[in-house]
Every structure is written in C-alpha cells, then in structure tokens.
Amino acid sequence: MAAFRDGELLDADGSDRRGERPGEVSVSEHLDRARDYHQAIRRILLRDWDPIGVADLPQAQDEYDSYIAEVYGLLIRREPRHKLVDFLWWAETEHMGLCGNRARTEQVADRLLNIGADVD
C-alpha cells in the first residue's frame, strides 16, 4: 500500500524523494543552523570580545573570523566552559600578544555557551 505525506509518495522506508523521513532535519536545515551559529559567533566575537578594539571599523568586520570554526566546534561538541575560555584566552594573549582581560573573556565564553537561545 502506498504511503503519502503532504501529497507526496513515500519510499518503503518512509522517506520522501529527497530521502527525508518525518521528524528528520534536512541537510539544508542543518546548514542553515550552522550558518546562523557562525553569524552569531561572529557578532559576539566582534561586539563583546573584540580584544583589539576594531568593532567600529567597517574594514575590520572579519577580523576574528579565523576563530569562528574553532569556537563552533567547541560549542557543538559541548566541550566544558574552561576549554572555550582557554581557547579565547590563548587567542587573546598568545596569538595576538595582548595582556588580556580574563573577566571579559569569561563573560564572552558564557555568552557563546548560551548562543543556542539566540539561534533557535
């Protein structure tokens, strides 16, 4: 007996012609969510972290983009807070060679850890 969902014929395994099953998230939805996370991380790094003070410079809006993938990875793997703090602290003090502001770095890590509420 043929099964339909939203007027579309389903395969024997319950998937539609795109391979999606009811309740599954499509690849494009995963990509959209990842893109939203990346944009939110970018905003937080530039607006809240900004250790070199370039947030107001139009030509420097991508200044911290090289850190986004690592932060995203830490977040989606649900790494402990201290790993995120340590990464940002490393970037700020060792990679950039700044004195750093540990309290601000910890606040930014907390904001990043709560990013799901902003994206969802």
C-alpha positions in Angstrom: 0.0 0.0 0.0 1.4 3.4 -1.0 2.1 5.9 1.8 1.9 9.7 1.3 3.0 12.7 3.2 1.8 16.2 2.2 0.6 14.7 -1.1 4.0 13.1 -1.8 4.6 9.4 -2.4 7.0 8.0 0.2 9.5 5.2 -0.3 9.2 1.9 1.6 11.4 3.2 4.4 9.1 6.2 4.9 11.3 8.7 3.3 10.2 11.1 0.6 12.0 11.5 -2.8 14.6 13.8 -1.1 15.5 11.0 1.4 13.9 12.8 4.3 11.8 10.9 6.9 9.1 12.5 9.1 10.7 14.3 12.0 14.2 14.4 10.5 16.1 17.6 9.9 17.1 18.1 6.3 20.7 18.8 5.2 19.7 22.3 4.2 18.2 22.9 7.7 21.5 21.7 9.3 23.4 24.1 7.0 21.1 27.0 7.8 21.5 26.3 11.5 25.3 26.1 11.2 25.3 29.4 9.2 23.2 31.0 11.9 25.6 29.8 14.6 28.6 31.1 12.7 26.9 34.5 12.3 26.0 34.6 16.0 29.6 33.7 17.0 30.9 36.3 14.6 28.7 39.0 16.2 29.7 38.0 19.8 33.4 37.9 19.0 33.3 41.3 17.3 30.8 43.1 19.6 31.5 41.5 23.0 35.1 40.2 22.9 36.9 42.5 20.4 40.3 42.4 22.2 41.9 44.8 19.7 39.1 47.2 19.5 38.1 47.1 15.8 34.3 46.6 16.1 33.6 50.1 14.7 35.9 49.8 11.7 34.0 48.7 8.6 37.1 47.3 7.0 37.8 45.0 10.1 34.4 43.3 10.4 36.1 40.0 9.5 39.0 40.4 12.0 38.0 37.4 14.2 36.6 35.2 11.5 39.5 32.8 11.8 38.4 31.9 15.3 34.8 31.1 14.4 35.3 27.4 13.3 37.2 26.5 16.5 34.5 28.2 18.7 31.8 26.5 16.7 33.5 23.1 17.1 33.8 23.6 20.9 30.1 24.5 21.1 28.7 21.7 19.0 30.9 19.1 20.8 29.6 20.6 24.1 33.1 21.0 25.4 33.3 22.3 29.0 33.3 26.0 29.6 37.0 26.1 30.6 38.0 24.9 27.1 36.2 27.7 25.5 37.7 30.2 27.9 41.1 28.7 27.4 40.8 29.0 23.6 39.7 32.6 23.7 42.4 33.4 26.3 45.1 31.8 24.1 43.9 33.7 21.1 43.9 37.0 23.0 47.1 36.6 25.0 49.4 34.3 23.0 48.2 34.5 19.4 47.5 38.3 19.5 50.1 39.0 22.1 47.8 41.2 24.3 47.7 41.4 28.1 44.1 40.2 28.0 41.1 40.8 30.1 40.2 37.4 31.8 36.9 38.6 33.2 35.7 39.8 29.8 36.9 36.6 28.2 35.0 34.5 30.7 31.8 36.7 30.1 32.2 36.2 26.3 32.6 32.4 26.8 29.4 32.4 28.8 27.6 34.4 26.1 28.8 31.9 23.5 27.7 28.9 25.6 24.2 30.4 25.6 24.2 31.1 21.8 21.6 28.4 21.2 18.9 30.6 22.8 19.8 33.3 20.2 19.9 31.0 17.2 16.9 28.7 18.0 
